[in-house]
Amino acid sequence: MQYKDIQKIPVTDSPNNDAFEALVELYYQSQGYITSAGKWFWVWENGKKQRGYQDIDVLAVNAHEIIIISVTSNLDDKLNFNRLGQVNEEKLNNLTGYFNRVFDYLNEVESYRWLVNKDIRKVVAYNHAFKRSEVAIKNCLDRDGIQTIGSDKILSTLEQYLCNSNIKIQDLILRALQVQKFNKDKKK
């Protein structure tokens, strides 16, 4: 444990103000997961005079597993590889620490504790990555048991999901994707 204390009470979701986080949440919902996003909890880190806040970007749960998802616009910003191809260890430690703190928070809140008895998967969802560093970053994260998923896979999967008949689309982002797909198909 790299902190003095962590919040022990449940929190509500915050409104999703980030479009990419919303897409990630929709992706996991379309795959049969129940999701939660924007859960802010406090952590009092060692060496700090006061506690700080951190949020769970997206949490996805099904009957078999829980997925803790860190969402970023730019994968390169998560780890900052240098020109020699070396990872910024401090950023890697912050990322692995993020997953550990989320796990610890879920474990400390009595009504969430059942979640940590499932298989736990750690994922970084990203919108963009530079080609020169994407594979190296993915390999580095994979060594630490962290999977990655890019926006191309998320969007293509959601587009396939929209091919299902008789689904009611109420989400504005998913509805916009549906309209875009309809217009693209109409031009063919």
C-alpha positions, 0 to 999 in steps of 0.5 A, a space after each residue: 500500500 503506497 498511501 496512508 488511507 483511502 475512502 471507505 464509502 460508496 460514491 455516485 457516478 459523475 456526469 460523463 463530460 469526456 466523449 471518448 470516455 463515453 464511447 469506451 463505456 458504450 463499447 463495454 455495454 455493447 459487449 454485455 457489461 454493466 458499466 459505471 464511470 466517473 467515480 471520484 474517491 479520495 486517497 491520502 498518499 504518503 508524504 502528502 499533507 492532505 488527501 487527493 482525489 482520483 476517479 475511476 474512468 470506467 468500470 465494466 462488470 459482467 458475471 465473470 469479471 470486472 474490468 478497470 479501464 483507464 481512458 486516455 486521448 493519447 497513449 504516448 502521454 500515458 508513458 512518455 517513451 524517450 527517443 531511446 525507446 525507454 519508458 518513463 518509469 514514474 509514469 508507468 508506476 503512476 499507471 500501475 498505481 492507479 489500477 492498484 488504488 482502484 482495486 483497493 478502493 473497491 475492496 475497502 467499500 463493503 458494498 463493493 467488495 464482491 467485485 474484487 472476488 471476480 477475475 480482474 482485468 486492467 485495460 488502457 483505452 486510447 484514442 490516438 497513438 504514434 505508430 513509432 511507439 504504439 507497439 513498444 507501449 503495448 508490449 510494456 503494458 502487457 508485461 505489467 498485465 495491462 491490456 490496451 484497446 484503441 478507438 479503431 476497435 471501439 468504433 468498428 465494434 460499435 458500428 457492428 453493434 448498430 447492425 443488430 435489428 430492433 435495438 432501441 438507441 437512446 444514447 446521443 453518441 450511439 445515435 449519432 454513430 447510427 445516423 453516420 452509419 446509415 448515411 454511409 450505407 445509403 451512399 453504397 
